[in-house]
């Protein structure tokens, strides 16, 4: 299993790879790991949660049975991701050649979908522009091109061919060679200690951006793939069967995503954000607020939450923790909330200027706020992992995911 920091836990649940260690000086054995300076530097084994034998969710009969889009329903695309996410991750871990060999072992329809899923996974905000600039899957562009044609996706194949042609007669397999075509490969302009402006887009970027729009962005290609699957009954039924196998943490992850999409996230003026969240109804609102904190916490700890736009919801996060029964966590969080004074500043930039951008950068105040992250992870003696039957149970530590799942089950919110 990989050894990763606790804050990367959510992203890493999908990974199942051999443990990696730095080589010793003579290369004969792994070098001993350095003693962590804090719990944020600890490396922990990431457990996997097996599929459910049968979660009781009803399967759709055919693609003709339309999806409702309700928070109580697992979208079909989530089932596709449940089956194929591993290929999107494996391209990063194993590289194009090894992934191509793994995909080759699948049947024709599954192999086609796996290849096209890897393309979808790498599209990013700017579609093909993002794909060719940063995605590891760009190294298997020729295979993706041929798969688009074989799948009968003529429009997408034509645009993809023209995008590859922008790189010249011989498409470069080396990522560093490809990056040199992009304006962003040039040095950025430093504004201050924490801010820099990327180099401007060049003519190549604009041509590729135009092809990206012609190809269609990520959501459009997802819909294209969904229709493609619907036209292949055996493949569609195999994927639909996963609905009854989703375990509770997976269904909770789907719910968090659905809530985030419906709420629109913590963006914009506080009054508008609160109105959107209130429109979810209390149980969903509580989970949405807790999820905003949890996402920031797992990515960069307590300090990052208060610094970013999600920090506007800090008073609501405290209330949500109490509602979820997280009294110990709420006590820790309240210490951070109190560091911002009696009248909490909701507006992100004002909050940053009043508390974070003082005394020339990171100071003792920042350290004190950041240290609360260690306090969360130290709860109940810190994280520990135990095997219970075929499952791995995580005990101790922040307890946020467990509390959210327990709350969702109590209120019968897990989607099917």
PADOLO-598625 format. One record per residue (C-alpha): x, y, z; residue in three letters. Coordinates in steps of 0.001 Angstrom, whole numbers, padded with zeros to 6 digits, always signed. Example, Ala and Ser with C-alpha at 12.3 -4.5 7.8 and 13.67 -1.06 7.14 Angstrom:
REM residues 2
+012300-004500+007800Ala/+013670-001060+007140Ser/
This chain:
REM residues 416
+000000+000000+000000Unk/+001222+003569-000536Unk/+002421+005576+002402Unk/+000846+009020+002326Unk/+000131+011945+004609Unk/-003232+011905+006396Unk/-004386+015008+004499Unk/-004195+013031+001269Unk/-006425+010262+002628Unk/-009505+010942+000490Unk/-007609+011092-002789Unk/-005589+008026-001914Unk/-008410+005649-001020Unk/-008536+004569-004658Unk/-004875+003598-004806Unk/-003562+000098-004243Unk/+000109+000022-005164Unk/+003329-001377-003811Unk/+004925+000644-001029Unk/+007543+003105-002285Unk/+010681+003992-000353Unk/+013707+006104-001096Unk/+016733+004026-002064Unk/+019758+003915+000223Unk/+023031+005434-000921Unk/+024363+002125-002268Unk/+021003+001235-003856Unk/+020846-002174-002170Unk/+017990-001540+000237Unk/+015484+001155+001196Unk/+016865+003960+003308Unk/+015368+004248+006792Unk/+012621+006851+006952Unk/+013273+010035+008913Unk/+011403+010525+012158Unk/+008403+012833+011475Unk/+008589+016283+013014Unk/+004805+016412+013527Unk/+001754+014289+012870Unk/+001325+016142+009548Unk/+004572+014491+008422Unk/+003524+010978+009454Unk/+003016+008439+006693Unk/+000231+005951+007103Unk/-001021+002902+005175Unk/-004195+003702+003274Unk/-006923+001076+003757Unk/-009300-000129+001105Unk/-013005-000708+001615Unk/-014472-003728-000233Unk/-017624-003539-002308Unk/-020892-004426-000602Unk/-022347-007855-001314Unk/-025719-006196-001859Unk/-026590-002752-000514Unk/-030288-003116-001382Unk/-030286-000415-004061Unk/-032648-001076-006974Unk/-031048-001415-010397Unk/-032381+000422-013434Unk/-033808-001864-016101Unk/-032301-000091-019109Unk/-030864+003261-020252Unk/-034398+004219-021249Unk/-035217+004585-017544Unk/-034251+008226-017158Unk/-032170+009472-014258Unk/-033953+011888-011946Unk/-030972+013971-010847Unk/-032178+013781-007234Unk/-029770+013745-004284Unk/-031179+010314-003445Unk/-029922+008784-006700Unk/-026415+007674-007635Unk/-025747+009033-011147Unk/-024831+006434-013753Unk/-021548+008229-014400Unk/-020583+007639-010760Unk/-020924+003922-011464Unk/-018644+004335-014490Unk/-016097+006034-012254Unk/-016429+003284-009657Unk/-015331+000791-012322Unk/-012872+002877-014335Unk/-011326+005470-011998Unk/-008440+003086-011415Unk/-007277+003606-015000Unk/-007238+007377-014614Unk/-005077+006972-011510Unk/-002904+004214-012931Unk/-001765+006391-015824Unk/-000133+008639-013219Unk/+001392+005758-011255Unk/+002430+003389-014037Unk/+002744+005545-017155Unk/+001258+005037-020632Unk/+003093+001850-021652Unk/+002239-000171-018562Unk/-001348+001066-018528Unk/-001751+000116-022196Unk/-000699-003444-021345Unk/-003199-003572-018487Unk/-006037-002304-020679Unk/-005134-004783-023425Unk/-006274-007638-021165Unk/-009882-006340-021108Unk/-012627-007324-023515Unk/-013128-005013-026498Unk/-015911-002821-025078Unk/-014284-002481-021667Unk/-010910-001757-023304Unk/-012446+000962-025446Unk/-014192+002566-022479Unk/-011070+002370-020300Unk/-009039+004184-022954Unk/-011680+006852-023497Unk/-012164+007256-019737Unk/-008448+008036-019437Unk/-008974+010772-022020Unk/-011998+012136-020131Unk/-010087+012000-016843Unk/-007301+014168-018266Unk/-009372+016831-020006Unk/-009379+019344-017163Unk/-010746+022878-017149Unk/-009592+023734-020680Unk/-010420+020411-022297Unk/-007833+019167-024784Unk/-005548+022078-023948Unk/-005257+020826-020371Unk/-004978+017235-021579Unk/-001988+017811-023840Unk/-000290+020196-021389Unk/-000419+018264-018117Unk/-002081+014858-018481Unk/+000141+011780-018371Unk/-002367+010192-020770Unk/-001119+012515-023535Unk/+001707+010010-023814Unk/-000776+007487-025235Unk/-002420+009964-027611Unk/-001990+007691-030639Unk/-003862+004874-028881Unk/-006610+007286-027834Unk/-006872+008633-031388Unk/-007306+005132-032802Unk/-009813+004215-030083Unk/-011959+007259-030852Unk/-012130+006106-034470Unk/-012869+002487-033569Unk/-015601+003626-031173Unk/-017359+005456-033992Unk/-016825+008886-032455Unk/-015980+010510-035776Unk/-016258+014155-034730Unk/-014075+013701-031656Unk/-011579+011639-033668Unk/-011268+014329-036340Unk/-010651+017107-033803Unk/-008214+014974-031805Unk/-006203+014229-034967Unk/-005968+017945-035731Unk/-004906+018664-032147Unk/-002072+016118-032383Unk/-001027+017623-035728Unk/-000370+020979-034040Unk/+002730+019392-032494Unk/+004230+018682-035916Unk/+004652+015676-038194Unk/+006006+013476-035399Unk/+003894+013775-032264Unk/+006259+014066-029246Unk/+005792+011322-026649Unk/+008037+013149-024179Unk/+005973+015405-021893Unk/+008756+017966-021538Unk/+009014+018299-025312Unk/+005242+018848-025567Unk/+005254+021493-022849Unk/+007707+023653-024793Unk/+004935+024368-027321Unk/+002825+026116-024667Unk/+003150+029726-023559Unk/+002886+028662-019943Unk/+006185+026813-020271Unk/+007940+030192-020192Unk/+008984+031771-016868Unk/+006203+033474-014937Unk/+006366+037025-013600Unk/+006820+037302-009840Unk/+004482+039838-008213Unk/+005315+039243-004562Unk/+006437+036462-002232Unk/+003316+034374-002842Unk/+001946+035596-006178Unk/+003158+035181-009732Unk/+001564+035763-013150Unk/+001959+032967-015740Unk/+003490+033792-019097Unk/+000835+034736-021677Unk/-000724+032238-024075Unk/+000912+032029-027492Unk/-000416+031281-030992Unk/-000134+027529-030381Unk/-002242+027839-027223Unk/-004984+029735-029016Unk/-005157+027190-031829Unk/-005375+024333-029337Unk/-007938+026218-027247Unk/-010123+026567-030340Unk/-009900+022831-030980Unk/-010731+022207-027323Unk/-014001+024082-027729Unk/-014724+022219-030957Unk/-014055+018853-029313Unk/-016225+019697-026317Unk/-015307+020167-022680Unk/-015245+017530-019974Unk/-018974+017499-019181Unk/-019875+017220-022863Unk/-017475+014309-023407Unk/-018867+012591-020308Unk/-022331+012780-021874Unk/-020926+011448-025156Unk/-019428+008449-023369Unk/-022645+007841-021438Unk/-024585+007683-024700Unk/-021933+005411-026182Unk/-022276+003006-023240Unk/-026073+003093-023506Unk/-025764+001722-027032Unk/-023953-001374-025740Unk/-026420-003343-023561Unk/-023955-005843-022085Unk/-021495-003124-021062Unk/-024300-000923-019710Unk/-025684-003763-017573Unk/-022233-004608-016172Unk/-021789-001015-015062Unk/-025346-000639-013753Unk/-024804-003767-011622Unk/-022267-001758-009604Unk/-025175+000212-008110Unk/-025943-002672-005753Unk/-022262-003074-004819Unk/-021408+000456-003715Unk/-020336+000414-000088Unk/-021448+003098+002346Unk/-018290+005249+002127Unk/-018585+005245-001676Unk/-022235+006276-001496Unk/-021270+008991+000988Unk/-018626+010282-001429Unk/-021255+010424-004180Unk/-023608+012313-001878Unk/-020918+014846-000982Unk/-020290+015453-004682Unk/-023990+015834-005484Unk/-024459+018271-002601Unk/-021431+020314-003667Unk/-022752+020589-007215Unk/-026232+021582-006057Unk/-024981+024113-003488Unk/-022500+025711-005879Unk/-019829+025707-003172Unk/-018554+028566-001044Unk/-018066+031041-003884Unk/-019392+034575-004041Unk/-020762+036909-001353Unk/-021678+035220+001925Unk/-025374+036159+001666Unk/-025645+034380-001673Unk/-023700+031337-000460Unk/-025842+031000+002652Unk/-029021+031289+000575Unk/-027876+028484-001737Unk/-026903+026252+001172Unk/-030158+026943+003022Unk/-032057+025844-000071Unk/-030699+022322+000413Unk/-032723+021730+003566Unk/-031191+021247+007003Unk/-029687+017724+006840Unk/-028118+018295+003442Unk/-027021+021821+004445Unk/-025233+020426+007502Unk/-023357+017898+005381Unk/-022567+020507+002712Unk/-021028+022845+005293Unk/-019077+020041+006938Unk/-017851+018872+003538Unk/-016548+022377+002737Unk/-014416+022237+005875Unk/-013356+018625+005332Unk/-012158+019232+001776Unk/-009952+022133+002848Unk/-008822+020321+006006Unk/-007682+017209+004151Unk/-005877+019320+001578Unk/-004078+021809+003794Unk/-005380+021697+007359Unk/-007192+024217+009540Unk/-005064+027144+008382Unk/-006028+026601+004742Unk/-009726+026422+005584Unk/-009756+029803+007300Unk/-007566+031350+004589Unk/-009677+030247+001618Unk/-013200+031233+000602Unk/-014742+028275+002450Unk/-013616+030021+005614Unk/-016622+032337+005315Unk/-018659+029420+006711Unk/-016560+028994+009856Unk/-019354+029794+012383Unk/-021632+027363+010538Unk/-018906+024706+010592Unk/-018791+024952+014378Unk/-022569+024471+014567Unk/-022400+021587+012093Unk/-019779+019817+014193Unk/-022058+020015+017210Unk/-025028+018763+015189Unk/-022958+015811+013965Unk/-021988+014977+017550Unk/-018356+016011+017044Unk/-017950+017707+020420Unk/-014196+017193+020736Unk/-013608+018436+017202Unk/-015874+021407+017831Unk/-013845+022349+020909Unk/-010630+022373+018865Unk/-012260+024275+016025Unk/-013660+026881+018433Unk/-010113+027749+019503Unk/-009374+028637+015901Unk/-012624+030547+015480Unk/-011864+032601+018585Unk/-008553+033707+017060Unk/-010557+035862+014626Unk/-012246+037993+017283Unk/-015867+038414+018325Unk/-017121+039715+014980Unk/-016066+037101+012422Unk/-015161+038515+008998Unk/-016992+036600+006261Unk/-015419+038330+003253Unk/-012330+036374+002214Unk/-009991+039167+001184Unk/-010811+041293+004234Unk/-010214+038280+006499Unk/-006858+037639+004837Unk/-005743+041256+005145Unk/-006866+041513+008767Unk/-005229+038304+010025Unk/-003009+036524+007497Unk/-001166+039279+005617Unk/+000487+040815+008661Unk/+004090+041164+009780Unk/+005526+040223+006413Unk/+004197+036671+006131Unk/+004012+033498+008239Unk/+004253+034318+011942Unk/+003436+032931+015388Unk/-000292+033559+014852Unk/-000215+031421+011694Unk/+001705+028694+013510Unk/-000850+028618+016318Unk/-003751+028320+013879Unk/-001966+025671+011826Unk/-001129+023627+014950Unk/-004845+022911+015422Unk/-004549+020462+012527Unk/-002231+018304+014636Unk/-004754+018487+017474Unk/-007453+017104+015187Unk/-005267+014203+014110Unk/-004196+013487+017695Unk/-007779+012848+018879Unk/-008274+009443+020514Unk/-004559+008774+020394Unk/-004240+009426+016675Unk/-005155+007296+013679Unk/-005144+003498+013877Unk/-006304+000816+011452Unk/-007980-002494+012234Unk/-009207-005355+010092Unk/-012808-006384+010768Unk/-013769-009232+008471Unk/-013117-008043+004935Unk/-013127-004360+005913Unk/-010533-001990+007316Unk/-011784+000256+010099Unk/-010097+003580+010796Unk/-010251+004697+014410Unk/-009117+007868+016107Unk/-007932+011041+014472Unk/-010252+013707+013037Unk/-013301+011433+012805Unk/-014963+013778+010292Unk/-015769+011224+007598Unk/-017123+008768+010143Unk/-019356+011416+011733Unk/-020707+012538+008357Unk/-021458+008955+007325Unk/-023168+008210+010627Unk/-025295+011350+010283Unk/-026240+010506+006686Unk/-027296+007002+007712Unk/-029343+008302+010629Unk/-031214+010623+008294Unk/-031460+008004+005502Unk/-029613+010256+003063Unk/-027271+007770+001364Unk/-028141+007701-002350Unk/-028910+004547-004333Unk/
